[in-house]
Amino acid sequence: MAFERISKIKEMPDGAFVYAQADHSANRFRVVCSGCPELQNTPYRSSAGAILAASYHAEHDPNQKHVPTR
């Protein structure tokens, strides 16, 4: 019912912060970015997927164009 942070908080080159969250009771996972509010609407299937997407988003692809969600 409540999301909790499951990854380190990463800082992007533009100063935004990115981290992964999980709601284990509902089996829901997401990535939160202070610079991309729409990013948290993208669902992930596992905690590992959300953590990897957060890391990739912070370091390589700030526009989230090439991160698979399935």
Secondary structure, 3 states (H helix, E strand, C coil): CCCEECCCCEECCCCCEEEEEEECCCCEEEEEECCCHHHHHCCECCHHHHHHHHHHHHHCCCCCCCCCCC
